[in-house]
Amino acid sequence: MDKLLTIMEANARLSLEEMAAMLGEAPEAVAKRIDEYAKDGVIRGTRTLINWEKVGGNGVQALIDVRVSPKKGHGFDEIAEMISMLDEVDGVMLMSGGYDLSVSISGATFQDVAMFVSRRLSPLDDVLSTATHFVLRTYKKDGALYGFENKDERESATL
């Protein structure tokens, strides 16, 4: 595994100079590698993880289990790409187990999510069934803990 990618994944705010020092390389060499990774599609963007609950929330998030009928010669790729192109969709993953695709979406309200599923997702020709799970609270996301910063020790005391 490439140490540069591991460093960038852990903290995308590090400067070229800081990453170069950690790797024992020149900043120019690190910059070139980053540019190549971006050009090759290895680096897919940089993001800041925000605990939206601390600033009033960001609406409703849901995970939708989707069973689909794969197309001959295309498998799941065609329907997964079609679902990925819908504006409301944050992510689509092929899964093993009881369903085929896991679709993550965000909406302003529960009703927005329900309308997306009933009007945009379920009617797609290859979609056989859906099961929607609403996110009630996030405890950990992308390796970052949420909501444990100011925990009162008395809350976890056992009787």
Backbone as CSV, one residue per row, in Angstrom:
resi,resn,N_x,N_y,N_z,CA_x,CA_y,CA_z,C_x,C_y,C_z
1,MET,0.852,-1.176,0.000,0.000,0.000,0.000,0.899,1.242,0.000
2,ASP,0.485,2.242,-0.706,1.262,3.469,-0.835,1.091,4.336,0.413
3,LYS,2.189,4.657,1.069,2.150,5.445,2.300,1.586,6.846,2.053
4,LEU,1.854,7.432,0.878,1.316,8.760,0.558,-0.206,8.738,0.589
5,LEU,-0.800,7.732,-0.005,-2.264,7.644,-0.013,-2.810,7.466,1.398
6,THR,-2.131,6.686,2.208,-2.551,6.487,3.595,-2.499,7.802,4.367
7,ILE,-1.439,8.566,4.167,-1.294,9.863,4.830,-2.397,10.817,4.384
8,MET,-2.638,10.881,3.079,-3.659,11.795,2.558,-5.059,11.414,3.030
9,GLU,-5.323,10.113,3.115,-6.633,9.670,3.562,-6.874,10.040,5.020
10,ALA,-5.825,9.977,5.825,-5.947,10.295,7.252,-6.095,11.793,7.500
11,ASN,-5.426,12.628,6.670,-5.481,14.076,6.883,-5.180,14.800,5.576
12,ALA,-6.220,15.164,4.861,-6.056,15.832,3.565,-5.613,17.286,3.703
13,ARG,-5.554,17.804,4.910,-5.171,19.207,5.107,-3.663,19.399,5.256
14,LEU,-2.907,18.312,5.272,-1.461,18.449,5.372,-0.914,19.141,4.129
15,SER,0.099,19.962,4.322,0.733,20.641,3.184,1.642,19.656,2.448
16,LEU,2.017,20.018,1.231,2.971,19.208,0.471,4.270,19.028,1.254
17,GLU,4.703,20.097,1.892,5.947,20.046,2.659,5.845,19.066,3.829
18,GLU,4.705,19.085,4.522,4.517,18.169,5.646,4.491,16.713,5.171
19,MET,3.760,16.453,4.072,3.710,15.088,3.542,5.092,14.646,3.060
20,ALA,5.809,15.547,2.388,7.152,15.222,1.886,8.087,14.873,3.044
21,ALA,8.001,15.628,4.138,8.846,15.355,5.301,8.513,13.987,5.904
22,MET,7.245,13.653,5.962,6.829,12.365,6.511,7.310,11.206,5.639
23,LEU,7.408,11.457,4.337,7.811,10.411,3.392,9.309,10.409,3.102
24,GLY,10.005,11.475,3.504,11.419,11.600,3.186,11.649,11.859,1.702
25,GLU,10.740,12.622,1.094,10.820,12.931,-0.335,10.772,14.442,-0.530
26,ALA,11.102,14.880,-1.734,11.003,16.299,-2.073,9.540,16.660,-2.312
27,PRO,9.129,17.882,-1.924,7.743,18.301,-2.162,7.336,18.201,-3.633
28,GLU,8.254,18.492,-4.541,7.938,18.421,-5.975,7.592,16.989,-6.391
29,ALA,8.320,16.014,-5.830,8.056,14.602,-6.149,6.683,14.175,-5.616
30,VAL,6.350,14.648,-4.408,5.044,14.332,-3.821,3.938,14.962,-4.659
31,ALA,4.125,16.216,-5.061,3.125,16.901,-5.892,2.901,16.155,-7.201
32,LYS,3.969,15.672,-7.797,3.855,14.927,-9.059,3.065,13.637,-8.860
33,ARG,3.347,12.929,-7.766,2.612,11.689,-7.485,1.134,11.964,-7.248
34,ILE,0.837,13.042,-6.527,-0.559,13.396,-6.274,-1.262,13.720,-7.588
35,ASP,-0.617,14.482,-8.445,-1.197,14.812,-9.752,-1.465,13.553,-10.572
36,GLU,-0.531,12.613,-10.552,-0.712,11.357,-11.294,-1.872,10.544,-10.720
37,TYR,-1.962,10.479,-9.391,-3.074,9.762,-8.760,-4.417,10.403,-9.138
38,ALA,-4.461,11.727,-9.168,-5.702,12.419,-9.538,-6.050,12.141,-10.998
39,LYS,-5.056,12.216,-11.874,-5.277,11.973,-13.303,-5.759,10.543,-13.559
40,ASP,-5.212,9.576,-12.809,-5.566,8.166,-12.978,-6.861,7.779,-12.269
41,GLY,-7.463,8.722,-11.527,-8.712,8.430,-10.830,-8.537,7.707,-9.511
42,VAL,-7.301,7.598,-9.014,-7.058,6.971,-7.719,-7.575,7.884,-6.613
43,ILE,-7.235,9.163,-6.692,-7.753,10.166,-5.755,-9.059,10.669,-6.351
44,ARG,-10.159,10.481,-5.609,-11.485,10.805,-6.104,-12.044,12.094,-5.511
45,GLY,-11.212,12.875,-4.845,-11.670,14.115,-4.231,-11.174,14.183,-2.796
46,THR,-11.357,15.322,-2.177,-11.039,15.476,-0.761,-12.264,16.046,-0.078
47,ARG,-12.496,15.610,1.157,-13.692,16.027,1.869,-13.360,16.356,3.307
48,THR,-14.175,17.186,3.880,-14.112,17.464,5.304,-15.309,16.782,5.943
49,LEU,-15.080,15.989,6.988,-16.170,15.339,7.699,-16.738,16.325,8.710
50,ILE,-18.039,16.551,8.623,-18.700,17.523,9.498,-19.752,16.816,10.333
51,ASN,-19.761,17.076,11.611,-20.793,16.558,12.495,-21.973,17.532,12.432
52,TRP,-22.877,17.294,11.497,-23.997,18.209,11.251,-24.933,18.334,12.440
53,GLU,-24.984,17.325,13.297,-25.837,17.405,14.483,-25.437,18.578,15.371
54,LYS,-24.154,18.943,15.363,-23.669,20.039,16.205,-24.079,21.411,15.695
55,VAL,-24.492,21.496,14.444,-24.873,22.793,13.873,-26.300,22.782,13.335
56,GLY,-27.133,21.932,13.894,-28.538,21.962,13.533,-28.973,20.943,12.496
57,GLY,-28.119,19.997,12.170,-28.531,18.918,11.278,-28.400,19.256,9.811
58,ASN,-28.494,18.213,8.995,-28.433,18.384,7.549,-29.552,17.602,6.884
59,GLY,-30.707,17.577,7.507,-31.841,16.875,6.933,-31.861,15.413,7.339
60,VAL,-32.306,14.591,6.403,-32.520,13.179,6.658,-31.597,12.367,5.760
61,GLN,-30.983,11.353,6.343,-30.164,10.431,5.557,-30.811,9.061,5.627
62,ALA,-30.698,8.322,4.526,-31.273,6.981,4.485,-30.373,6.049,3.697
63,LEU,-30.425,4.780,4.065,-29.787,3.706,3.314,-30.912,2.850,2.754
64,ILE,-30.844,2.565,1.478,-31.908,1.814,0.817,-31.321,0.520,0.262
65,ASP,-31.860,-0.605,0.725,-31.492,-1.905,0.176,-32.304,-2.083,-1.101
66,VAL,-31.628,-2.394,-2.205,-32.311,-2.516,-3.488,-32.008,-3.880,-4.099
67,ARG,-33.050,-4.618,-4.429,-32.899,-5.855,-5.202,-33.194,-5.513,-6.653
68,VAL,-32.313,-5.939,-7.546,-32.464,-5.615,-8.965,-32.330,-6.873,-9.814
69,SER,-32.748,-6.749,-11.059,-32.586,-7.808,-12.043,-31.420,-7.419,-12.944
70,PRO,-30.265,-8.089,-12.794,-29.108,-7.711,-13.610,-29.335,-8.032,-15.080
71,LYS,-28.729,-7.242,-15.954,-28.872,-7.440,-17.400,-27.775,-8.361,-17.914
72,LYS,-28.140,-9.205,-18.845,-27.182,-10.118,-19.463,-26.078,-9.311,-20.145
73,GLY,-24.847,-9.654,-19.857,-23.709,-8.973,-20.453,-23.267,-7.722,-19.709
74,HIS,-24.119,-7.182,-18.842,-23.792,-5.962,-18.097,-23.799,-6.190,-16.586
75,GLY,-24.396,-7.290,-16.152,-24.496,-7.551,-14.727,-25.246,-6.431,-14.024
76,PHE,-24.671,-5.970,-12.928,-25.300,-4.927,-12.118,-24.846,-3.525,-12.517
77,ASP,-23.816,-3.437,-13.351,-23.203,-2.141,-13.659,-24.180,-1.142,-14.271
78,GLU,-25.007,-1.571,-15.199,-25.902,-0.650,-15.903,-26.925,-0.015,-14.961
79,ILE,-27.588,-0.829,-14.143,-28.590,-0.284,-13.222,-27.918,0.518,-12.112
80,ALA,-26.726,0.080,-11.665,-26.006,0.830,-10.632,-25.609,2.207,-11.154
81,GLU,-25.161,2.270,-12.396,-24.793,3.565,-12.976,-26.021,4.461,-13.131
82,MET,-27.146,3.885,-13.540,-28.375,4.662,-13.700,-28.815,5.267,-12.367
83,ILE,-28.765,4.456,-11.315,-29.144,4.941,-9.981,-28.145,5.989,-9.499
84,SER,-26.858,5.785,-9.781,-25.815,6.730,-9.359,-26.014,8.115,-9.950
85,MET,-26.618,8.194,-11.108,-26.808,9.477,-11.794,-27.967,10.295,-11.228
86,LEU,-28.803,9.713,-10.391,-29.918,10.456,-9.791,-29.370,11.470,-8.790
87,ASP,-29.845,12.701,-8.874,-29.310,13.803,-8.070,-29.330,13.550,-6.566
88,GLU,-30.344,12.898,-6.064,-30.491,12.698,-4.620,-29.507,11.670,-4.057
89,VAL,-28.920,10.874,-4.922,-28.094,9.742,-4.489,-26.691,10.201,-4.099
90,ASP,-26.273,9.820,-2.893,-24.932,10.117,-2.398,-23.955,8.987,-2.698
91,GLY,-24.448,7.745,-2.710,-23.565,6.607,-2.939,-24.334,5.374,-3.363
92,VAL,-23.671,4.508,-4.129,-24.241,3.222,-4.551,-23.145,2.175,-4.441
93,MET,-23.445,1.058,-3.774,-22.471,-0.017,-3.598,-23.116,-1.360,-3.913
94,LEU,-22.402,-2.214,-4.625,-22.832,-3.584,-4.880,-22.561,-4.391,-3.618
95,MET,-23.549,-5.175,-3.198,-23.459,-5.884,-1.928,-23.593,-7.388,-2.126
96,SER,-23.109,-8.140,-1.160,-23.405,-9.565,-1.100,-24.520,-9.734,-0.078
97,GLY,-25.217,-10.834,-0.137,-26.254,-11.092,0.862,-27.653,-10.998,0.303
98,GLY,-28.569,-10.491,1.099,-29.990,-10.516,0.776,-30.467,-9.475,-0.214
99,TYR,-29.640,-8.533,-0.587,-30.014,-7.531,-1.582,-28.794,-7.240,-2.433
100,ASP,-28.994,-6.512,-3.523,-27.924,-6.322,-4.503,-27.169,-5.007,-4.352
101,LEU,-27.902,-3.920,-4.184,-27.287,-2.593,-4.105,-27.671,-1.918,-2.803
102,SER,-26.722,-1.171,-2.243,-27.005,-0.306,-1.110,-26.899,1.124,-1.621
103,VAL,-27.984,1.865,-1.491,-28.046,3.230,-1.998,-28.167,4.176,-0.810
104,SER,-27.265,5.162,-0.716,-27.367,6.158,0.350,-27.847,7.464,-0.268
105,ILE,-28.807,8.091,0.425,-29.348,9.359,-0.064,-29.538,10.327,1.092
106,SER,-29.682,11.595,0.730,-29.996,12.645,1.690,-31.207,13.408,1.189
107,GLY,-32.037,13.854,2.116,-33.194,14.667,1.762,-33.474,15.638,2.882
108,ALA,-34.295,16.622,2.606,-34.632,17.610,3.632,-35.541,17.013,4.700
109,THR,-36.429,16.105,4.284,-37.403,15.510,5.207,-37.562,14.022,4.929
110,PHE,-38.210,13.311,5.861,-38.539,11.898,5.643,-39.413,11.755,4.406
111,GLN,-40.318,12.705,4.213,-41.225,12.688,3.060,-40.442,12.788,1.751
112,ASP,-39.396,13.607,1.716,-38.555,13.716,0.514,-37.926,12.374,0.160
113,VAL,-37.433,11.677,1.172,-36.820,10.366,0.933,-37.883,9.382,0.439
114,ALA,-39.038,9.377,1.089,-40.116,8.467,0.681,-40.557,8.739,-0.760
115,MET,-40.658,10.013,-1.129,-41.055,10.365,-2.502,-39.996,9.957,-3.514
116,PHE,-38.723,10.082,-3.138,-37.650,9.636,-4.028,-37.783,8.143,-4.301
117,VAL,-37.975,7.369,-3.230,-38.071,5.919,-3.392,-39.295,5.552,-4.232
118,SER,-40.434,6.135,-3.923,-41.666,5.745,-4.617,-41.787,6.295,-6.036
119,ARG,-41.222,7.451,-6.301,-41.397,8.073,-7.624,-40.206,7.954,-8.566
120,ARG,-38.994,7.795,-8.000,-37.810,7.792,-8.868,-37.073,6.466,-8.865
121,LEU,-36.950,5.819,-7.697,-36.153,4.598,-7.612,-36.972,3.343,-7.925
122,SER,-38.057,3.132,-7.218,-38.857,1.919,-7.401,-39.379,1.723,-8.823
123,PRO,-39.771,2.787,-9.525,-40.294,2.585,-10.885,-39.261,2.171,-11.940
124,LEU,-37.969,2.232,-11.631,-36.969,1.828,-12.619,-37.203,0.373,-13.014
125,ASP,-37.093,0.095,-14.309,-37.433,-1.223,-14.852,-36.757,-2.387,-14.144
126,ASP,-35.498,-2.268,-13.803,-34.762,-3.397,-13.248,-34.829,-3.495,-11.727
127,VAL,-35.520,-2.561,-11.063,-35.644,-2.602,-9.608,-36.786,-3.546,-9.228
128,LEU,-36.445,-4.574,-8.442,-37.440,-5.561,-8.017,-38.078,-5.196,-6.681
129,SER,-37.253,-4.688,-5.732,-37.787,-4.304,-4.425,-36.813,-3.370,-3.725
130,THR,-37.342,-2.638,-2.735,-36.519,-1.736,-1.931,-36.905,-1.876,-0.458
131,ALA,-35.959,-1.571,0.413,-36.210,-1.483,1.854,-35.422,-0.272,2.352
132,THR,-36.127,0.701,2.917,-35.506,1.960,3.324,-35.227,1.954,4.826
133,HIS,-34.009,2.361,5.178,-33.586,2.461,6.571,-33.147,3.907,6.815
134,PHE,-33.814,4.604,7.721,-33.462,5.984,8.031,-32.368,6.029,9.090
135,VAL,-31.386,6.909,8.893,-30.311,7.092,9.862,-30.853,7.948,11.003
136,LEU,-30.808,7.419,12.208,-31.301,8.150,13.369,-30.190,8.923,14.064
137,ARG,-28.986,8.330,14.085,-27.848,8.998,14.706,-26.574,8.372,14.158
138,THR,-25.544,9.183,13.982,-24.253,8.692,13.512,-23.283,8.649,14.689
139,TYR,-22.667,7.486,14.892,-21.686,7.312,15.954,-20.259,7.332,15.411
140,LYS,-20.085,6.791,14.206,-18.781,6.787,13.565,-19.000,6.761,12.064
141,LYS,-18.240,7.601,11.354,-18.370,7.668,9.901,-17.001,7.925,9.308
142,ASP,-16.634,7.139,8.314,-15.348,7.277,7.638,-14.187,7.348,8.624
143,GLY,-14.266,6.554,9.682,-13.184,6.476,10.655,-13.210,7.533,11.747
144,ALA,-14.128,8.487,11.668,-14.201,9.565,12.663,-15.355,9.310,13.630
145,LEU,-15.064,9.458,14.937,-16.103,9.316,15.956,-16.946,10.576,16.020
146,TYR,-18.238,10.397,16.266,-19.184,11.505,16.395,-19.877,11.417,17.744
147,GLY,-20.034,12.547,18.421,-20.888,12.613,19.592,-20.304,12.100,20.891
148,PHE,-19.023,11.784,20.937,-18.447,11.256,22.170,-17.518,12.261,22.843
149,GLU,-17.391,13.463,22.297,-16.397,14.423,22.775,-16.630,14.888,24.206
150,ASN,-17.865,15.165,24.575,-18.152,15.750,25.889,-18.978,14.807,26.759
151,LYS,-18.700,13.540,26.657,-19.482,12.566,27.405,-19.212,12.709,28.903
152,ASP,-20.263,12.790,29.648,-20.192,12.862,31.113,-19.952,11.450,31.629
153,GLU,-18.881,11.243,32.380,-18.538,9.919,32.898,-19.655,9.311,33.730
154,ARG,-20.482,10.159,34.367,-21.583,9.656,35.182,-22.613,8.922,34.336
155,GLU,-22.704,9.263,33.015,-23.675,8.611,32.139,-23.363,7.152,31.943
156,SER,-22.084,6.748,32.022,-21.712,5.369,31.744,-21.487,4.554,33.026
157,ALA,-21.761,5.141,34.161,-21.567,4.442,35.423,-22.577,3.306,35.539
158,THR,-22.120,2.170,36.038,-23.032,1.026,36.224,-23.486,1.006,37.671
159,LEU,-24.674,0.522,37.847,-25.242,0.434,39.205,-24.904,-0.860,39.865
